[in-house]
Amino acid sequence: MREEEINLISNSNPQFYCQIHQQKVKLFCQDCNTLICSLCISQHPFHEISKVSNIIENEKQSLIRLINQVSFYFFFHFKTFIYINITFLFFYFSKR
């Protein structure tokens, strides 16, 4: 998956609203593992609060790194598989 495709997916997400205050949720409480609005912060004293946009960006970068790693390993092993098969075929047909 290319970065442009990931950007398209992340930009197409619907907005989420706080069920208590009816405001857009833009924050995430790490301790409670839940989305919150700016008015909910008072209900999460001493909790680690992050902006949702930062979390999304961090997760997106992690996904891009994982996709690149998987792609690298896949192509590396695929090339090795092809090389082994070609070598096998070469020796098989050269002995005939």
MOHU-V274414 format. One record per residue. N is the residue number from 1. RES is the residue in one letter. PHI is phi as a letter, one per 20 degrees, with the letter a starting at -180 (none if undefined). OMEGA is omega in radians with two decimals (NA if undefined). Layout:
n=N res=RES phi=PHI omega=OMEGA
n=N res=RES phi=PHI omega=OMEGA
This chain:
n=1 res=M phi=none omega=-3.14
n=2 res=R phi=e omega=-3.12
n=3 res=E phi=f omega=3.12
n=4 res=E phi=f omega=3.12
n=5 res=E phi=f omega=3.11
n=6 res=I phi=f omega=3.09
n=7 res=N phi=f omega=3.14
n=8 res=L phi=f omega=3.13
n=9 res=I phi=f omega=-3.09
n=10 res=S phi=f omega=3.13
n=11 res=N phi=e omega=-3.09
n=12 res=S phi=e omega=-3.12
n=13 res=N phi=f omega=3.09
n=14 res=P phi=f omega=3.08
n=15 res=Q phi=e omega=3.08
n=16 res=F phi=d omega=-3.10
n=17 res=Y phi=c omega=3.08
n=18 res=C phi=f omega=3.14
n=19 res=Q phi=f omega=-3.13
n=20 res=I phi=e omega=-3.02
n=21 res=H phi=d omega=3.13
n=22 res=Q phi=l omega=3.07
n=23 res=Q phi=d omega=3.06
n=24 res=K phi=f omega=3.07
n=25 res=V phi=e omega=-3.13
n=26 res=K phi=c omega=-3.08
n=27 res=L phi=c omega=3.13
n=28 res=F phi=c omega=3.07
n=29 res=C phi=e omega=-3.11
n=30 res=Q phi=f omega=-3.09
n=31 res=D phi=f omega=-3.12
n=32 res=C phi=e omega=-3.13
n=33 res=N phi=l omega=-3.09
n=34 res=T phi=b omega=3.05
n=35 res=L phi=f omega=3.12
n=36 res=I phi=b omega=3.04
n=37 res=C phi=e omega=-3.10
n=38 res=S phi=f omega=3.11
n=39 res=L phi=f omega=-3.14
n=40 res=C phi=f omega=-3.08
n=41 res=I phi=g omega=-3.12
n=42 res=S phi=f omega=3.13
n=43 res=Q phi=e omega=-3.12
n=44 res=H phi=c omega=-3.10
n=45 res=P phi=f omega=3.09
n=46 res=F phi=m omega=3.09
n=47 res=H phi=e omega=3.08
n=48 res=E phi=e omega=-3.09
n=49 res=I phi=d omega=3.11
n=50 res=S phi=c omega=3.04
n=51 res=K phi=f omega=-3.14
n=52 res=V phi=g omega=-3.13
n=53 res=S phi=f omega=3.09
n=54 res=N phi=f omega=3.13
n=55 res=I phi=f omega=3.12
n=56 res=I phi=f omega=3.14
n=57 res=E phi=f omega=3.11
n=58 res=N phi=f omega=3.13
n=59 res=E phi=f omega=3.11
n=60 res=K phi=f omega=3.12
n=61 res=Q phi=f omega=3.09
n=62 res=S phi=f omega=3.11
n=63 res=L phi=f omega=3.12
n=64 res=I phi=f omega=3.11
n=65 res=R phi=f omega=3.14
n=66 res=L phi=f omega=3.12
n=67 res=I phi=f omega=3.12
n=68 res=N phi=f omega=3.11
n=69 res=Q phi=f omega=3.13
n=70 res=V phi=f omega=3.12
n=71 res=S phi=f omega=3.14
n=72 res=F phi=f omega=-3.12
n=73 res=Y phi=f omega=3.11
n=74 res=F phi=f omega=-3.11
n=75 res=F phi=f omega=3.09
n=76 res=F phi=f omega=-3.12
n=77 res=H phi=f omega=3.10
n=78 res=F phi=f omega=3.12
n=79 res=K phi=f omega=3.11
n=80 res=T phi=f omega=3.11
n=81 res=F phi=f omega=3.13
n=82 res=I phi=f omega=3.14
n=83 res=Y phi=g omega=-3.14
n=84 res=I phi=f omega=-3.14
n=85 res=N phi=f omega=3.12
n=86 res=I phi=f omega=3.11
n=87 res=T phi=f omega=3.11
n=88 res=F phi=g omega=-3.13
n=89 res=L phi=f omega=3.13
n=90 res=F phi=f omega=-3.14
n=91 res=F phi=f omega=3.13
n=92 res=Y phi=f omega=-3.08
n=93 res=F phi=e omega=3.13
n=94 res=S phi=f omega=3.13
n=95 res=K phi=e omega=-3.12
n=96 res=R phi=e omega=NA
